[in-house]
Amino acid sequence: AAIPEGLPALVTITLAIGVQQMARRRAITRKLPAVETLGSVTTVCSDKTGTLTKNEMTVRRIVTPVARYDVSGLGYDPEGEIERVDGEGRSGGDLSAVLAVADLCNDADVVSDDDGWKLVGEPTEGALRVVAMKGGHDGEADGVRRVDVLPFDSENKFMATLNEGADGSRALLVKGAPDRLLDRATRQRGAAGSEDLDRDFWEAAVAELSGEGLRVLAAARKPSSLDEIGLDDVEALEFLGLWGILDPPRPEAVEAIADCHRAGIRVKMITGDHAGTAVAISREMGLVSDDAPRVLTGGELESLSQEKLKDVVRDVDVYARTSPEHKIRIVRALQSHGEVVAMTGDGVNDAPALTRADVGVAMGIKGTEATKEAAEIVLADDNFATIRSAIREGRRIYDNLRKSIVFLLPTNGAQSLVILVAVVFGLALPLSPVQVLWVNMVTAVTLSLALAYEPAEPGIMSRPPRSSGGSIISLRELMFVLVVSVLIGGATLAAFAIVRATGADLDVARTVSVSVLALGQLAFLLNCRFLTRSSVNRDVLRGNRVIWWSAAALIGLQLVYTYVPFMNTLFDSRPLSVQAWLLPLGFAVAIFFAVEGLKALWREPARLDANA
C-alpha cells in the first residue's frame, strides 16, 4: 500500500503525452527527457536566417565602384527593375560583371509553374539568380559553361567557379562574405577598368548596407587559364561589387522573443552575417533594446581565452561572423554560469554544439540528418516561434508532472496510514489486501493521467525559469503530501469507525472505506488542478474534459465494484444503500475544502517570500 508502484509509468506516460502535444505544435521530440529540460531553459541561442527571419531572400541594393543601384520586386518572381540611384540609367560593364557572378557562380534555379515562381536550391543563391534574371543576364544562353567549382563552406565563407565563355576565355568567379573577398582582392573594377582596391570605400559601403538590415555578399573575379581550381587559386582577385539582400524578420518571431524576455529567458543571435546586419535585425526584432548593444564577432571571439569569454558571454546578445566551432565555446561559457542553454543548428558542423547544449534544436526543413540525430528537438517549420511554444509546453508538462505526483502519492500514503493505525491499535483492518489492490488500480487507470492534459497555468510565460536539478517536488510539497495523506487516511478511518458503530457488517464497512478513498481521491484531483491558487472557482469545472471522463470512469467502476455480484465475490464488497453513500460523499466534500484551506496556508509563505 505504501509503495507508489505506478509512479514510473505515470512519469513516462505524462512525458509521452507531452511529446504528442508538442508534435502538434511542430516541435518533434526525439529524446523524452528534453521535455522536462525545456521547462528550465534560461538562454536560447538561435541562428538568424530562416529561424528568426523568413529566409525569403531578395536583392534590394547593388553597389559597384561606379554606382549604386536599387532593385525592385520581391520574392522569386523575376519581375522587377535595376535602376541607378543617381537616376542616370543603367550602367554598363560594372553592373554586368556583378550580374555575371550572380548568374554563373550559382547552383540555384527558379522555375515557373501554375502556382508561380518556385526556388530550387538555397534562398541566398535564389535571390542572386533572380537579380541576374532581372538584369537580363543568362550565361547558359550565351554559351558559357562551368569547368570546375569550389563549393561554399562555412570556414572560408565563399564559393568559386571556373567558367569558360563562348570564345574560349576562362575566368574565376567568386561570391561570398565581403571581408573574406576583400582579404583576397588586390584590384577593383572601376569606370576606366581595373584600378587599385579602395578598401575603406568598401568597408563603408558594407557598414551602410548592414545598417539598413541587409545581408551583404560580395562578388569578385580574375582571368584564369586553369583546368581546375583549389583554395590557393582564389587570390589576387578583382573586386566587383556588393549585393544587399533583404531577409525580412518573421512577425511571429518578434512576438516570441518578447514572450521569452517576459519569461526571463535571454535570446542570443548567432549568425554568419556582418555585425551591422546582425545588429540592425536584432533591433528590429526587439532582441536588443539599447542604442549600442555589445556585439562579438568571430574574429574577436577567437582572440579571447575561454576564461575571458566567460566574463562577457552573458552580456553579449549578438554574435556575428561566427562559425559552427564558435557555438561550442559560447555554450560552454554560458553553462559555466549555470545557464540552461537551448541551441539551434542546421549544418553538419553544428552537431557538436547541439550535443553540448542542454537542449539541441535542429531545423526540420533545412537541417541535415547529422544535425537531427544530434538534437533533442526538431522544428518541423524552422521557426523560432516554435521554440517559444516548445518552452511553454515544457513548462506546462513539468507543472502537470508535479501535479500528477502530488496527486498520486497521498493515495498510497492514506492506504498505508489506515493499515498502520489498524495494526498498531489492534483494530480490524479497514481494507483487505485485495481492496488495496483495487483502490490502486482504479485510481491509476482512471485518475492519475487526467492531470497530464491540464492546460497551462495563467502567466506561465511571465515567471522566471525554474532552477535546474534538484527534486521534482520540493520539501514543502512533500509535507503537503503527508498532511493530505493524513486527511484522506483519517477520513477513511473515521468512516469505517462510524459504519462499524452502527452495527454494520465488516464487509459493508470496508466497502464504505473503499468508497471514501476513491471519492476522496477524486476530490483531491480537483484540488491538484491548481496548486498555486484556489480551486474554489468556476475554472475547476472547465478546461480539461479528461478530468470528467476520468471521474465518470471512476464512479462507474466503483458502482460495478459495489453492486455487481461477481465483484462482491472477488473483493468481498457489499451493495450499499442510497443513504450509505452520503458518508463517502460528505467526507469527499470535507476533504476538498480542508485541502483548499491547507493550500491557502501553503501559499501565504510563498507570497511573503515573493514580496520580500
N, C-alpha and C positions, 0 to 999 in steps of 0.2 A: 504493500500500500504506500510506503514512503518513497519508493524509487520512481521518479518520472521517466519510465521506460519509453514513453512516446516522444520525449524531448528531442532526441537526434533526428527522428523522422519529421517532427514539426519544423525544426530549423531548416532542414534540407528542402522540404516541400514549400515552405514560405519563400525561400530564396528562389526556388524554381518557378513559383507563381510570379515572383517579381521579374524574373528573366522574360517570361512570356509577355508581361505588361510592358516592359521596356522595349521588346521587339516591335510591339505595335506602334511605338514612337520612334522607330527606325534606328534604335540602338541595340545592336545584336551582341549579346554577352557570350563570350567564349569560355570564360572561367568564372565559376559560380562565386567564389569569394570576392570578386570585384564588385558585385552588387552591394555588399556591405561596405567595402572600402570607399566607394563613391560618396557615401554619406559624410565622410570626414575629409574630403579633398579641400585643401586650403589655397592651392595655386594651380591654375590651368595654363600650360604653355602651348600656344596654338600657332600653327602655320597661318600665313595670311591668305595666299592665293587659293581660292576655291573653298576655303573654310570660313574665313571672315568676309571674303569678297565673293562675288558671283562667278568668277572665273569665266566671264564672257568678255574677252579682250577686244578692244577696238583702238586702232592707232588714231590719235587725235592731233598730234603735233609731229612735224619733221623739221629738224634743224640741220642745215649744211653749212659749210664755211661761207657760202654765198648768201643764203637767205633762210628765212623761216617760213614754214608752210602750215596752214590749218587744213585738216581733213574732215569732211562732213560725212554723215551717215553713221549708224550704229549697228553692232552685231556683225553677222557674217554675210549679210547681203552686200554685194559689191557695188550697189548704187551709192554714189557719192562723188564729191569733187575734192581735188587737191589745189588749193589756191595760196599764192604768196600773201604773207601778212601785210607787206608794203603795197599791195594792190597792183604790182607791175606785171601781173600774169605769171604763167608758169615758166620756170627756168628751163635750162637745157641739161647739160651734162651732169651737173651736181645732183639734181633730183633723180635723173635716170640711173646714175650709178648706185644710189641708195636703194631704189626700187628693184634694181637687178639683184642685189644681195637679198632683199626681202623675198624675191621670187625663186631664186636658184639655190640659195643656202637655206633650204626649207624642205621638210619631209611631210608637211600637212597639205591638205587639199580641202576645198569647199565645193560641194556639189548641190545641184538644184533638183528638187523633186516636187511632188504635188503639195507638200507641206511647207515649201520654202527652201531656203539655203541651209545646208547642214555641214557641220565640220567633221572632217575625218582626220584625226591627229590631235596634237597638243593645241590648247587655246591660244598660247602666245604666237606660235607659228601660224595658226589660222588667221590671227589679226594681221600678220605681215603678208600672208598670201592675199588677203582681201585688199590691203592697201596697194599692193602691186597691180591687182586687177583694176582698181580704181584709177591707177595711173596708166593703164593700158599696156602694161609690161607682161609679156608671155614668152619666156626664154625657150620653152619647148617648141612653140610655133615658129620661132626664129632659127631653129636648128641647133640650139645649144644643148649639149649633153653633159652629164655628170661622169667624171672619170674616177674620182675617189672621194671619200668622205672621212672626216674626223668627227665622230659623234660628240654631242654635248655631254659633259659630265660635271658634277657639282663641284669638283675641286678646281678645274680650270675655268669654268663658267663661260665657255664659248663653244661654238660649233664652226667647223670649217669644211668647205667643199672645194674640190678641184674640178673646174668646168672648162670645156672646150667649145669654142664658137664655131660657126659655120665656116669661117676662114681658116680654121686650124689653130688659132691662137688659144692659149690657155691662161687661166687666171685663178688665183686662190682667193675665194670669197669667205669672209668671216663675219659672224654676228655673235654678240654676247654682251657681257657686262662692260660698261664704258671704262671702268678703271682698269680691267684686265686688258682691253684692247689698246687703251692709251699707253699702258706699260710696254706693249709690243709694237707700237707705231713710232715712226720717225718723221713722217710727212703727212700732209693733208691735201685734199683736192680743192684747190681754190678756183677763183674765176678765171685765172690765167694759166691753169694747170697745176701741177704739183708744186707745193711750197712747204716751208718749214712748219712743223707742228706747233700750234699755239695751244699749249695745254691749259693755260689759265682760261682762255676763252671757252674751252670745252667743259672744264670743271664748273665754271659759272653757269653754263647752259644746263648741265646736269642738275645743279642745285636748283635752278629756276624751275625746270620741269618737275623735279621731285617735290618741290614746294607746292606745286599745283595738285599733288596727289597722283601723279602719273608714274607708271613704271617705265624706266628708261633702259633702252637697249641701244647698242652702237653697231655700226657697220664699218667694215674695212676690207681692203683688197690689196693684192700685189700680183704683177705678172709672174708666171711660172712656166717652166718647161718640164716639170717633173711628171712621172707616171703615177706616182703615189705620194701621199703626204703623211707626215708624222708631226708630233708636237713641236719638235725643233724647227720645223719649216714655217711655223706661224710666228715669224719675226720680221722686223723691218717693214711693217705694213704701212699702207697709205690710208689714213683715217678719212672716212667718207661723210659720216653724219650720225644723227641720233633719231630714234623714234620715241615719242612719248605716248605710252599706251595706257588707256583708261581701263581699270577693272573696278567697277562700282561696288561699294560695300553692300552686303546683304542687309536689308532693313531689319529682318528678324534677328540678325547677329548683333546689331546695335542694341536692341531691346534686351537680348540675352546677356550682353556684357553688363548692362545696367543692373539686371537681376543678380548677376554674380557679385557685383560690388556691394549690393544691399545685403547679400548673404555672407559677406565677409570673405569672399574668395577673390584673390588677385588674379588678373588675367595678363599674361605676358605674351607679346607678339614676337615670334622668331621667324625672320624672313631672310631670303637671299637678296632682297631689293636694296636699293640705295637708302641710306639713312634718312634723307629728306623725304623720299616717298613713304617710308615706313612711318615717320612722324606725322606727315600730313594725313595719312589714312587713320592712324591711331587717334588723332584729334577728332576727325570726322566721326569716328565710331564711339567716341566717349571713353576710349581706353585710357587716355591720359587727360588731365584737366589743367595742369599748369602751363604757363606760356613757354617755358624752357625745360621740357622733360628731358631726363637723362637718357641718352642713347648709347649703347655699347655696340661697336662694330666687331666683326670677326677678327680684324687685324688687332684691335685693342684688346680683345679677349685673349688672343694668343700671347700677347705680351704680359698678361697677368699670370701670376702663380695661382694655384688653387686656393691658397690661403687669402690672397688679395681678392680673388673673385668672390669668396665667401663674404668678405666685408661689404661688397657693393651689390651683390646679386639681388637682394630684396628691394633695393631702391631703384632698380632698372626695370622698366616695363616694356621697353622696345629694344630688340636685338636685331641689327641689320647686317647684311653681307656675311651671314653665317653659313657654316657648312654643317652637315649632319653630325660630325665629330664634336662640334661645339655644344650640341644639345646634351650630350652625356655630362659634360662638365657643368653645364647650367643645372641639370637635375641634381647632381651630386652636391653642388653648392647649396641649393635650396634645401635638400634633405638634411644637410648638416645643421640647419636651424630648426629641425623638427617639422618642416613643411611636408604635407602630404600632396604629392605632385601628380597631376594628370598631364600626359604629354601626347601630342598628336604627331602623326607622321604618315608618309605615303611611299617613300622610296625604299629601296633595298637597304641603303646605308642608314636609314632611320631605325632599323630593327633593334640595334643595341640600346639606343636611348629609350625606346618603348619598353624594352625588357627591364631596364634600370628603373624606370619610373614606377610609382606605386600603382598607377593605372595607365597602361598604354592604350592609346586610342588610334586605331587605323582607319584610313579612308576606304570606304567600300567601293567607290566608283573608280578613283584613280590610284588606289593603293595597290602595291604589289602583293603577291602571295606571301612572300617572306615577311612583309610588314604585318599582314593579317595574322600570320602564325605567331608572331611575337606579341601581339596585342591581346589585352583582356576584353576590350570593347571594339566593335567595328561599326562605324557610322554608315548606314545604308545610303545616306544622302550627302555625305561630306560636309555637313552644315554645322557651324558652331552652336547654333540654337539647339541642336540635338544633344550636344554635350551638356548644355544647361538643363535640358529636360531629363537627361540621364542622371545628373547630380540630384535633381529634385526627386526623381524616382528612387535613387539610392537612399536619400534621407527618409522618404516615406516608408520604404521597405524596412529600413533599420528601426524606425519607430514602431512599425507593425510587428517586427520580430520581438522587440522589447515587450510590447503589449501582450503578445501571444505567450511569452514565457511567464510574465507576471500573472497572466490568467491561468496558465496550466498548473503552476506549482502549488497554489492553495488546494487544488483538488487532492493531490497526494498528501499535503500537509494535514488537511482536515480528516482524511480517512485514517492516517496513521495516528493522529491525536485521539480520535474516537476509540480505536482499538487499544492504544496505550493506556488511556484512562480506565477503560473497562477492565483491562488486565491488572493494573496496579491496585484498583479498588475492589477487585474480585466480583465485578458485575457481569451480568450476561452480555455477551458481545452484541452490540447494536447492528453489526454487519457480519455476515458469514464470508468466508474466503471467496466463494463463487460470486457473491454480491459485490465484493470489492472489485472483482474482475469485470462485472457488468458496468459498474459506475465508470471505471477507467475506459472501458470500451466505448460506451455511448458518448462520453464527453470527448474522447479522442476522435471518434468518427464524425460527430455532428458539430461540436462547438469549437474545437481547437483551431481549425483552419479558417474560421469565419473572419478573424481579425486580420488575416493576410490580405483581405480585399478592402480594408479600410481606406478611404480617400485621405489625401494629405491634410495634415492639420493646418488651420489658418496661420499664415505667417511663417510657413516652413522655410521660405527663402528670404526671411528677414532676420533670421537668427544666425549667429556665427557657427562655423563648422564645429562639430564635436571633437573632443580630443581623441586621437588615435590610441589604440591599445587599451589595456585595462579590461575590466569585466563588462559584459554586455548589460548587466543590471547593477546598479550601484548598491552600496551598503544600505542606504535609506530605503531603496526599493525592496531589498531583501527583508528589512524589518517590516515593511508594509505587507509583504507576502506572509510573513509569520503571523502578524496580527489578524489578517484576513483568514488565515488558516484556523486561528483560534475562534474567530467569529462563526465560520461555517461549521467547524467541528463542534463548537459549543451549541449551536442551533440544532445540530443533528442529535447530540446527546440529550438536549432538553426535550426535543420532540419524542425521542424514544422513551424517556422517563415519563412524559405526560401520557403517552398511549398505554404504557405498562401500568401506570397508576389507575387507569380506568378499568383494569382487569382484562384487557385485550390479550389475545394470543401472542406469543413471542414472534411468530412469523408475520403477523399483522404489524406489530411494532417495527420489525425490521423493514417491511415494505414501506412504511411511512418514513423511516430513516433514509432509505434509498431515494425516495421522492424528495426529501428535504435537500439531500446532497445534489441531486440533479437540478432541481429548480433553483436552489441557492447558487449553483454554478452558472445557471442561465442569467440570474440577476446580476452576478458579478461580471458576466460578459458585458453587460451594458455599462457597468462602471468602468471597465477597461477600455471602452471605446475612446474615452477622453481621460488620459491620466493626468494631464496638466491643467484641466479645467473641469467644471462641474458637468455631470451627465444629467442633471435635472433641468433639461430644456428640450425643445422640440427636435433639435438636431439628433438626439439619441435615437429617434424613431425613423430617421431617414438617412440617405447617403450610402447605405450598404445593404442591398437586398439579400446578400448571402446570410446576414445575421438572422433574418426572418425565415429563410429556408432552413437554416440550422436549427432555429428554435422550433419550427414546425416538425422537423425530423426528430428532435429530442423528445418533444411531447408525444409524438406518435409512437416512438419506440418505448417510452415509459408507459403508455397506455397498454401496449402489447405485453410488456413485462408484467403489468398488474392484472390484466383481465384475461389473457389467452391461457387456456388450461395447460397446454404443454409447457409454457413458460413458468407457470406456477409449480409444475413438477420439477423442471430443471433448476430453478433458482430459489425454490421454497418461498416464492412470493404468494400474496393473497389478494383477492379483489377487495378494493376499498369502497366504502360508501361515499356519496357526494359530500357529506359533512366531513368525512375524514380528510378530504383534500384541502379543507380550509386551513389546517395546521401547516402543511408544507407551503401553501401559497402565502400565508401570513408571515412565516419565517423568511421566505424569499424576499418579500417586500421589506421586512425589517433589515435583512442583510444589505439590500440595496441602499437604504438610507443611512445605515450605520457606516458603510464603506464611504459614502459621499461625505459624511462628517469627518471620517478619517482623512480623506483626500483634502478637505478644506484645511485641516490642521497641518497636513503634509506640505501644502502649497505655501503656507504662511512663511516658514523659514526661507524657502527659495525666493519668495518675493522680497523679503528683507535683504537677502544677500544681493539680489539684483539691484535694489535701490542703493545699497551701500557701494 
